[in-house]
Amino acid sequence: MPNLVLLRHGQSQWNLENRFTGWVDVPLTDTGRTEARRAGSRMREAGLSFDRCFTSRLQRAEETLRLALEEMAASELPTLRDEALNERHYGDLQGLGKAETTAKYGAEQVHIWRRSYDVPPPGGESLEGTAKRTLPYFDREILPCIARGENVLVAAHGNSLRSIVMQLDGLDRDGVLKLNLDTGVPLVYEMGLDGTVRSKRILAD
């Protein structure tokens, strides 16, 4: 049965600074690069290999993929990049620190934007909006690879990957809001050719 592995990018500079990042193209930190290489080592040690990769068009995901594949000695794999896999767009909040955002908009409003499923921040996307662009791409481009028996690695972002996990795990709105994906930790699904999940495991220490 084919494997589908979801990998959130390593720590970015704005993760470190506790800022809303969204579509701003910030780089990985040294810690993030270490996390990416460690992810590659974990996948190699687990005996995983891939036929095709997918990533967003943001450098923190692309670099995570590159470093992980280097660690697996698999740098020449076919890779598709698409903004459908980009992080949730935080609109007017992008670049703001969490404390700065609270001071500007109030703690209650910021909590609503961060923890609701369908309320977007000003100029940005809700988690529901992120799912509406990520899941059609997943269904159209990634699941057909699984149907052909290909092993697939997807390197992307917390919220675009939460959308995919929501579909794979059959989570409701409350369930996906409670879901947290750690940076640089591979999530491995053994898939049926029909797109159903046969098993799931996390490659963590």
Phi, psi and omega in degrees: 000142181289157176252141171242120181245128177254129184228112173287140181304159175292173182305130176261169180300322181278338166301314181299320183273001178060044178252153170289122187260304180059235184268002176293133192269072182271153182276171171287153168275174174300322176298318179297321178293322175297318178299320180295316179294321179297322177300317177299318179297317180297319180292321177297314181294333178279359178078019181277147171217162187227150175260333186203149180233154175228146176208168176282187176257022178252138192297332181294327175282318181297318180290323176301315178298313182300314182291322178295317180291324175301319180294333179267001184056046184224042189288344187262017182291145174301132183225130176252135179243134181207140180290349174299337179264003179299163176297162171306136179275118184268007172057232184292348180276345185299129180093344180278141172287158183297319179292320178297320179295319178297318179295326183279319188248344183096143185298321183294317180293319179296321178299319178298313181297321184281327192246355176272162180272324192235014177253112181276153170288165181301126180076008186233198184248147164278172173297324176300317178295322176299315179298325183290340174260331182282315187292321175300322177295316178302314181293323186278323189250325188266314180300324176299329175295318176299319180297334177273001180084014181278144172273130191234137174244127178244115176254117185209225194229166184307312186275325175294322178288326174301322178299317180293316178298322178305316179289313183295320184268357180065039182279146171272184183300316180296321181295318182288330178292334178274349185283132176232130178250122181286150178291137174070020181244114182292135175249116190253122174250127166271123190248148166279159179297341179273006177087005177274153181273126177266323177199165183215138176211156180247129180267083181235165179294000000 
